[in-house]
């Protein structure tokens, strides 16, 4: 969050407080910073509660997704 002090959810602008793990937290993905998304608590809760929306809008990625 030091690298991204502002929530990375489009249009938010609040301070980032959480790391959203875009590819999940299994194995090495738990600590792989390439897939961290700095977000505020409200948007992190939203992304976790709406996984299909998060995937459709690029906030979450399947573990097998290549970028």
Order of alpha helices (4+ residues) and beta strands (2+ residues): beta-beta-alpha-alpha
